Amino acid sequence: MNLEILTPEKKVYSGEVYGVQLPGITGLFEVLDKHAPIVSALGKGKIKVLKDKTNTESYQIQGGFVEVLNNKATVLVEGVEEA
């Protein structure tokens, strides 16, 4: 699955991943390879990028949105910092 994390200023992350854990406004959820199409609002919290089954990378966000379509997840956020 391809993942992009974008802010209005820059591209924070772009690459192939195993999956991603996201802070939805009603709780955490996970998007894996070949996930059904979805658009969701994100709350304040931590995005956990699952590069493979053992390597991860985390980012703190202030909120935003995610769109999953055609095995690509695009995360649009206002503020982000590496956790």
MMTF fields as JSON, N, C-alpha, C and O atoms, coordinates in Angstrom:
{
  "mmtfVersion": "1.0.0",
  "mmtfProducer": "UNKNOWN",
  "numBonds": 331,
  "numAtoms": 332,
  "numGroups": 83,
  "numChains": 1,
  "numModels": 1,
  "chainsPerModel": [1],
  "groupsPerChain": [83],
  "chainIdList": ["A"],
  "bondAtomList": [4, 2, 8, 6, 12, 10, 16, 14, 20, 18, 24, 22, 28, 26, 32, 30, 36, 34, 40, 38, 44, 42, 48, 46, 52, 50, 56, 54, 60, 58, 64, 62, 68, 66, 72, 70, 76, 74, 80, 78, 84, 82, 88, 86, 92, 90, 96, 94, 100, 98, 104, 102, 108, 106, 112, 110, 116, 114, 120, 118, 124, 122, 128, 126, 132, 130, 136, 134, 140, 138, 144, 142, 148, 146, 152, 150, 156, 154, 160, 158, 164, 162, 168, 166, 172, 170, 176, 174, 180, 178, 184, 182, 188, 186, 192, 190, 196, 194, 200, 198, 204, 202, 208, 206, 212, 210, 216, 214, 220, 218, 224, 222, 228, 226, 232, 230, 236, 234, 240, 238, 244, 242, 248, 246, 252, 250, 256, 254, 260, 258, 264, 262, 268, 266, 272, 270, 276, 274, 280, 278, 284, 282, 288, 286, 292, 290, 296, 294, 300, 298, 304, 302, 308, 306, 312, 310, 316, 314, 320, 318, 324, 322, 328, 326],
  "bondOrderList": [1, 1, 1, 1, 1, 1, 1, 1, 1, 1, 1, 1, 1, 1, 1, 1, 1, 1, 1, 1, 1, 1, 1, 1, 1, 1, 1, 1, 1, 1, 1, 1, 1, 1, 1, 1, 1, 1, 1, 1, 1, 1, 1, 1, 1, 1, 1, 1, 1, 1, 1, 1, 1, 1, 1, 1, 1, 1, 1, 1, 1, 1, 1, 1, 1, 1, 1, 1, 1, 1, 1, 1, 1, 1, 1, 1, 1, 1, 1, 1, 1, 1],
  "groupList": [{"groupName": "MET", "atomNameList": ["N", "CA", "C", "O"], "elementList": ["N", "C", "C", "O"], "formalChargeList": [0, 0, 0, 0], "bondAtomList": [1, 0, 2, 1, 3, 2], "bondOrderList": [1, 1, 2], "singleLetterCode": "M", "chemCompType": "L-PEPTIDE LINKING"}, {"groupName": "ASN", "atomNameList": ["N", "CA", "C", "O"], "elementList": ["N", "C", "C", "O"], "formalChargeList": [0, 0, 0, 0], "bondAtomList": [1, 0, 2, 1, 3, 2], "bondOrderList": [1, 1, 2], "singleLetterCode": "N", "chemCompType": "L-PEPTIDE LINKING"}, {"groupName": "LEU", "atomNameList": ["N", "CA", "C", "O"], "elementList": ["N", "C", "C", "O"], "formalChargeList": [0, 0, 0, 0], "bondAtomList": [1, 0, 2, 1, 3, 2], "bondOrderList": [1, 1, 2], "singleLetterCode": "L", "chemCompType": "L-PEPTIDE LINKING"}, {"groupName": "GLU", "atomNameList": ["N", "CA", "C", "O"], "elementList": ["N", "C", "C", "O"], "formalChargeList": [0, 0, 0, 0], "bondAtomList": [1, 0, 2, 1, 3, 2], "bondOrderList": [1, 1, 2], "singleLetterCode": "E", "chemCompType": "L-PEPTIDE LINKING"}, {"groupName": "ILE", "atomNameList": ["N", "CA", "C", "O"], "elementList": ["N", "C", "C", "O"], "formalChargeList": [0, 0, 0, 0], "bondAtomList": [1, 0, 2, 1, 3, 2], "bondOrderList": [1, 1, 2], "singleLetterCode": "I", "chemCompType": "L-PEPTIDE LINKING"}, {"groupName": "THR", "atomNameList": ["N", "CA", "C", "O"], "elementList": ["N", "C", "C", "O"], "formalChargeList": [0, 0, 0, 0], "bondAtomList": [1, 0, 2, 1, 3, 2], "bondOrderList": [1, 1, 2], "singleLetterCode": "T", "chemCompType": "L-PEPTIDE LINKING"}, {"groupName": "PRO", "atomNameList": ["N", "CA", "C", "O"], "elementList": ["N", "C", "C", "O"], "formalChargeList": [0, 0, 0, 0], "bondAtomList": [1, 0, 2, 1, 3, 2], "bondOrderList": [1, 1, 2], "singleLetterCode": "P", "chemCompType": "L-PEPTIDE LINKING"}, {"groupName": "LYS", "atomNameList": ["N", "CA", "C", "O"], "elementList": ["N", "C", "C", "O"], "formalChargeList": [0, 0, 0, 0], "bondAtomList": [1, 0, 2, 1, 3, 2], "bondOrderList": [1, 1, 2], "singleLetterCode": "K", "chemCompType": "L-PEPTIDE LINKING"}, {"groupName": "VAL", "atomNameList": ["N", "CA", "C", "O"], "elementList": ["N", "C", "C", "O"], "formalChargeList": [0, 0, 0, 0], "bondAtomList": [1, 0, 2, 1, 3, 2], "bondOrderList": [1, 1, 2], "singleLetterCode": "V", "chemCompType": "L-PEPTIDE LINKING"}, {"groupName": "TYR", "atomNameList": ["N", "CA", "C", "O"], "elementList": ["N", "C", "C", "O"], "formalChargeList": [0, 0, 0, 0], "bondAtomList": [1, 0, 2, 1, 3, 2], "bondOrderList": [1, 1, 2], "singleLetterCode": "Y", "chemCompType": "L-PEPTIDE LINKING"}, {"groupName": "SER", "atomNameList": ["N", "CA", "C", "O"], "elementList": ["N", "C", "C", "O"], "formalChargeList": [0, 0, 0, 0], "bondAtomList": [1, 0, 2, 1, 3, 2], "bondOrderList": [1, 1, 2], "singleLetterCode": "S", "chemCompType": "L-PEPTIDE LINKING"}, {"groupName": "GLY", "atomNameList": ["N", "CA", "C", "O"], "elementList": ["N", "C", "C", "O"], "formalChargeList": [0, 0, 0, 0], "bondAtomList": [1, 0, 2, 1, 3, 2], "bondOrderList": [1, 1, 2], "singleLetterCode": "G", "chemCompType": "PEPTIDE LINKING"}, {"groupName": "GLN", "atomNameList": ["N", "CA", "C", "O"], "elementList": ["N", "C", "C", "O"], "formalChargeList": [0, 0, 0, 0], "bondAtomList": [1, 0, 2, 1, 3, 2], "bondOrderList": [1, 1, 2], "singleLetterCode": "Q", "chemCompType": "L-PEPTIDE LINKING"}, {"groupName": "PHE", "atomNameList": ["N", "CA", "C", "O"], "elementList": ["N", "C", "C", "O"], "formalChargeList": [0, 0, 0, 0], "bondAtomList": [1, 0, 2, 1, 3, 2], "bondOrderList": [1, 1, 2], "singleLetterCode": "F", "chemCompType": "L-PEPTIDE LINKING"}, {"groupName": "ASP", "atomNameList": ["N", "CA", "C", "O"], "elementList": ["N", "C", "C", "O"], "formalChargeList": [0, 0, 0, 0], "bondAtomList": [1, 0, 2, 1, 3, 2], "bondOrderList": [1, 1, 2], "singleLetterCode": "D", "chemCompType": "L-PEPTIDE LINKING"}, {"groupName": "HIS", "atomNameList": ["N", "CA", "C", "O"], "elementList": ["N", "C", "C", "O"], "formalChargeList": [0, 0, 0, 0], "bondAtomList": [1, 0, 2, 1, 3, 2], "bondOrderList": [1, 1, 2], "singleLetterCode": "H", "chemCompType": "L-PEPTIDE LINKING"}, {"groupName": "ALA", "atomNameList": ["N", "CA", "C", "O"], "elementList": ["N", "C", "C", "O"], "formalChargeList": [0, 0, 0, 0], "bondAtomList": [1, 0, 2, 1, 3, 2], "bondOrderList": [1, 1, 2], "singleLetterCode": "A", "chemCompType": "L-PEPTIDE LINKING"}],
  "groupTypeList": [0, 1, 2, 3, 4, 2, 5, 6, 3, 7, 7, 8, 9, 10, 11, 3, 8, 9, 11, 8, 12, 2, 6, 11, 4, 5, 11, 2, 13, 3, 8, 2, 14, 7, 15, 16, 6, 4, 8, 10, 16, 2, 11, 7, 11, 7, 4, 7, 8, 2, 7, 14, 7, 5, 1, 5, 3, 10, 9, 12, 4, 12, 11, 11, 13, 8, 3, 8, 2, 1, 1, 7, 16, 5, 8, 2, 8, 3, 11, 8, 3, 3, 16],
  "groupIdList": [1, 2, 3, 4, 5, 6, 7, 8, 9, 10, 11, 12, 13, 14, 15, 16, 17, 18, 19, 20, 21, 22, 23, 24, 25, 26, 27, 28, 29, 30, 31, 32, 33, 34, 35, 36, 37, 38, 39, 40, 41, 42, 43, 44, 45, 46, 47, 48, 49, 50, 51, 52, 53, 54, 55, 56, 57, 58, 59, 60, 61, 62, 63, 64, 65, 66, 67, 68, 69, 70, 71, 72, 73, 74, 75, 76, 77, 78, 79, 80, 81, 82, 83],
  "secStructList": [7, 3, 3, 3, 3, 3, 7, 1, 1, 7, 3, 3, 3, 3, 3, 3, 7, 1, 3, 3, 3, 3, 3, 3, 6, 6, 3, 3, 3, 3, 3, 3, 6, 6, 7, 7, 7, 3, 3, 3, 3, 3, 7, 1, 3, 3, 3, 3, 3, 3, 1, 1, 1, 1, 7, 3, 3, 3, 3, 3, 3, 1, 7, 3, 3, 3, 3, 3, 3, 6, 6, 3, 3, 3, 3, 3, 3, 1, 7, 3, 3, 3, 7],
  "xCoordList": [0.847, 0.0, 0.898, 1.934, 0.489, 1.246, 0.652, -0.569, 1.501, 1.062, 1.711, 2.914, 0.902, 1.42, 0.847, -0.358, 1.711, 1.287, 1.677, 2.855, 0.672, 0.889, 0.392, -0.62, 1.127, 0.68, 0.538, 0.964, -0.045, -0.101, 1.284, 1.41, 2.322, 3.658, 4.53, 5.343, 4.367, 5.318, 4.752, 3.703, 5.484, 5.199, 6.026, 7.256, 5.374, 6.062, 6.548, 7.643, 5.732, 6.089, 5.495, 4.382, 6.233, 5.729, 6.458, 7.688, 5.709, 6.353, 5.419, 4.265, 5.934, 5.185, 5.23, 6.286, 4.066, 3.97, 3.105, 2.36, 3.227, 2.4, 1.01, 0.005, 0.968, -0.29, -0.037, 1.102, -1.13, -1.013, -2.115, -3.266, -1.756, -2.721, -2.997, -2.072, -4.299, -4.697, -5.619, -6.4, -5.535, -6.422, -7.723, -7.81, -8.721, -10.022, -10.674, -10.245, -11.698, -12.341, -13.119, -13.434, -13.436, -14.125, -13.226, -13.698, -11.933, -11.001, -10.007, -10.128, -9.021, -7.982, -8.546, -9.444, -8.0, -8.31, -7.081, -6.155, -7.093, -5.935, -6.338, -7.397, -5.492, -5.707, -4.566, -3.393, -4.921, -3.916, -4.028, -4.905, -3.138, -3.1, -4.474, -5.157, -4.881, -6.133, -7.379, -8.404, -7.297, -8.442, -9.529, -9.232, -10.764, -11.889, -11.773, -11.183, -12.326, -12.279, -12.955, -13.998, -12.341, -12.866, -12.353, -11.253, -13.162, -12.74, -13.124, -14.255, -12.191, -12.468, -11.77, -10.672, -12.432, -11.814, -10.885, -11.154, -9.786, -8.819, -8.788, -8.925, -8.605, -8.474, -7.011, -6.113, -6.791, -5.434, -4.918, -5.63, -3.672, -3.104, -1.905, -1.235, -1.629, -0.418, -0.754, -1.613, -0.053, -0.099, 1.068, 2.208, 0.792, 1.845, 1.962, 1.06, 3.08, 3.333, 3.969, 5.036, 3.308, 3.814, 4.577, 3.992, 5.882, 6.693, 6.721, 6.66, 6.812, 6.634, 6.186, 5.796, 6.233, 5.687, 6.513, 6.051, 7.749, 8.579, 9.027, 9.324, 9.086, 9.568, 8.413, 7.523, 8.44, 7.392, 8.013, 9.183, 7.2, 7.587, 6.346, 5.239, 6.504, 5.336, 5.39, 6.466, 4.21, 4.061, 2.909, 1.876, 3.073, 2.004, 1.286, 1.927, -0.057, -0.818, -1.835, -2.185, -2.293, -3.304, -4.705, -5.688, -4.805, -6.088, -5.977, -5.004, -6.975, -6.959, -7.931, -8.974, -7.579, -8.432, -7.576, -6.392, -8.198, -7.544, -8.494, -9.704, -7.918, -8.661, -7.922, -6.716, -8.639, -8.065, -8.799, -10.022, -8.039, -8.627, -7.577, -6.447, -7.951, -7.05, -5.704, -4.653, -5.746, -4.557, -3.568, -2.361, -4.09, -3.278, -3.992, -5.18, -3.26, -3.8, -3.149, -1.925, -3.99, -3.507, -3.993, -5.197, -3.049, -3.372, -3.061, -1.921, -4.076, -3.916, -4.045, -5.071, -3.003, -2.992, -2.547, -1.812, -3.004, -2.617, -1.207, -0.338, -0.985, 0.321, 0.81, 0.03, 2.108, 2.664, 4.106, 4.846, 4.469, 5.87, 6.202, 5.351, 7.448, 7.876, 7.906, 8.459, 7.304, 7.212, 8.393, 8.486],
  "yCoordList": [-1.172, 0.0, 1.242, 1.27, 2.254, 3.501, 4.466, 4.597, 5.136, 6.097, 7.444, 7.53, 8.504, 9.871, 10.623, 10.576, 11.324, 12.206, 13.616, 13.91, 14.489, 15.831, 16.897, 16.716, 18.03, 19.239, 20.319, 20.107, 21.459, 22.537, 22.993, 23.526, 22.795, 23.261, 22.227, 22.592, 20.931, 19.948, 18.537, 18.267, 17.639, 16.211, 15.622, 15.673, 15.07, 14.546, 13.12, 12.757, 12.313, 10.907, 10.458, 10.848, 9.643, 9.049, 7.735, 7.703, 6.646, 5.366, 4.191, 4.343, 3.015, 1.774, 1.329, 1.353, 0.919, 0.49, -0.77, -1.108, -1.449, -2.606, -2.141, -2.783, -1.005, -0.453, 0.813, 1.256, 1.4, 2.616, 2.637, 2.313, 3.024, 3.2, 4.69, 5.501, 5.049, 6.45, 6.784, 5.937, 8.025, 8.449, 9.044, 10.254, 8.208, 8.707, 9.542, 9.498, 10.296, 11.151, 10.334, 10.843, 9.063, 8.213, 7.09, 6.205, 7.11, 6.1, 5.682, 6.06, 4.896, 4.434, 3.44, 2.66, 3.479, 2.446, 2.207, 3.017, 1.073, 0.668, 0.418, -0.149, 0.842, 0.612, -0.27, 0.071, -1.412, -2.342, -2.436, -1.821, -3.205, -3.406, -3.813, -4.637, -3.24, -3.54, -3.21, -3.877, -2.188, -1.746, -1.174, -0.618, -1.311, -0.734, 0.791, 1.358, 1.462, 2.937, 3.546, 3.073, 4.598, 5.259, 6.697, 6.992, 7.575, 8.939, 9.125, 8.828, 9.618, 9.761, 10.989, 11.351, 11.62, 12.721, 12.128, 11.064, 12.837, 12.399, 13.396, 14.603, 12.872, 13.718, 13.89, 13.424, 14.565, 14.752, 13.408, 12.677, 13.082, 11.816, 11.405, 12.236, 10.081, 9.552, 8.707, 7.827, 8.995, 8.143, 7.181, 7.603, 5.889, 4.882, 4.239, 3.526, 4.497, 3.953, 2.574, 2.447, 1.544, 0.176, -0.117, -0.556, 0.128, -0.055, -1.516, -1.819, -2.414, -3.847, -4.411, -3.648, -5.719, -6.306, -6.017, -6.282, -5.468, -5.192, -3.735, -3.287, -2.982, -1.599, -0.609, -0.718, 0.366, 1.389, 2.78, 2.937, 3.771, 5.179, 5.912, 5.598, 6.891, 7.566, 9.072, 9.67, 9.677, 11.124, 11.587, 10.921, 12.715, 13.346, 14.335, 15.135, 14.277, 15.204, 15.965, 15.548, 17.074, 17.894, 17.602, 18.071, 16.836, 16.5, 16.621, 17.174, 16.105, 16.171, 15.187, 14.891, 14.674, 13.743, 12.675, 12.886, 11.512, 10.453, 9.992, 9.884, 9.725, 9.125, 7.875, 7.918, 6.747, 5.499, 5.143, 5.006, 4.994, 4.698, 4.02, 4.496, 2.916, 2.193, 1.849, 2.065, 1.314, 0.875, 2.01, 1.783, 3.235, 4.393, 5.139, 5.445, 5.43, 6.209, 7.591, 7.714, 8.629, 10.002, 10.646, 10.754, 11.077, 11.694, 13.185, 13.57, 14.018, 15.475, 15.994, 15.786, 16.67, 17.139, 18.588, 19.074, 19.274, 20.672, 20.76, 21.413, 20.11, 20.164, 18.751, 17.881, 18.527, 17.181, 17.329, 18.225, 16.423, 16.332, 14.875, 14.089, 14.519, 13.141, 12.815, 13.564, 11.687, 11.306, 10.45, 10.037],
  "zCoordList": [0.0, 0.0, 0.0, 0.663, -0.744, -0.777, 0.248, 0.341, 1.01, 2.028, 1.787, 1.54, 1.86, 1.825, 3.008, 3.254, 3.748, 4.831, 4.407, 4.2, 4.281, 3.751, 4.714, 5.392, 4.767, 5.452, 4.378, 3.242, 4.706, 3.711, 3.244, 2.141, 4.057, 3.728, 3.011, 2.162, 3.345, 2.829, 2.838, 3.423, 2.168, 2.201, 3.338, 3.295, 4.345, 5.527, 5.302, 5.73, 4.63, 4.392, 3.065, 2.714, 2.333, 1.099, 0.875, 0.868, 0.692, 0.432, 0.595, 0.996, 0.279, 0.432, 1.892, 2.525, 2.423, 3.815, 3.914, 2.994, 5.05, 5.368, 5.806, 5.5, 6.533, 7.027, 7.815, 7.957, 8.334, 9.13, 10.18, 9.888, 11.413, 12.492, 12.623, 12.663, 12.691, 12.673, 13.841, 14.272, 14.364, 15.456, 14.907, 14.695, 14.681, 14.236, 15.325, 16.479, 14.977, 15.984, 17.017, 18.093, 16.701, 17.677, 18.188, 18.902, 17.834, 18.316, 17.251, 16.085, 17.665, 16.747, 15.745, 16.061, 14.52, 13.536, 12.673, 12.641, 11.974, 11.196, 9.747, 9.476, 8.828, 7.401, 6.91, 7.066, 6.313, 5.792, 4.275, 3.667, 3.675, 2.227, 1.691, 2.299, 0.556, -0.138, 0.686, 0.55, 1.538, 2.346, 1.438, 0.381, 1.847, 1.092, 1.096, 2.015, 0.082, 0.047, 1.282, 1.732, 1.815, 3.015, 3.059, 2.592, 3.621, 3.964, 5.419, 5.804, 6.24, 7.664, 8.232, 7.81, 9.199, 9.943, 10.998, 11.554, 11.263, 12.264, 13.413, 13.212, 14.62, 15.79, 16.17, 15.47, 17.286, 17.805, 18.298, 18.987, 17.943, 18.392, 17.584, 16.97, 17.586, 16.972, 15.749, 15.799, 14.64, 13.459, 13.567, 13.76, 13.443, 13.505, 12.122, 11.684, 11.441, 10.109, 10.282, 10.883, 9.752, 9.835, 8.542, 7.552, 8.563, 7.354, 6.928, 5.737, 7.89, 7.676, 9.015, 9.899, 9.184, 10.418, 11.67, 12.78, 11.511, 12.683, 12.8, 13.907, 11.703, 11.731, 11.676, 10.832, 12.597, 12.628, 12.734, 13.083, 12.425, 12.541, 13.03, 12.592, 13.935, 14.509, 14.317, 14.285, 14.189, 14.053, 14.937, 15.001, 15.618, 16.39, 15.474, 14.791, 15.465, 14.632, 15.479, 16.583, 14.942, 15.615, 15.097, 15.671, 14.023, 13.407, 11.908, 11.395, 11.192, 9.738, 9.139, 9.722, 7.951, 7.226, 6.562, 6.296, 6.295, 5.533, 4.431, 4.632, 3.268, 2.17, 1.743, 1.502, 1.646, 1.158, -0.128, -0.136, -1.224, -2.522, -3.399, -3.499, -4.03, -4.944, -4.312, -4.915, -3.098, -2.358, -2.083, -1.997, -1.946, -1.575, -0.452, -0.559, 0.628, 1.745, 1.718, 1.746, 1.663, 1.689, 2.972, 3.203, 3.812, 5.1, 4.999, 4.738, 5.207, 5.172, 6.6, 7.247, 7.096, 8.481, 8.557, 7.697, 9.606, 9.832, 10.402, 9.825, 11.523, 12.169, 12.447, 12.834, 12.248, 12.478, 12.994, 12.588, 13.895, 14.344, 14.572, 14.988, 14.297, 14.475, 15.958, 16.763, 16.304, 17.727, 18.136, 19.292]
}
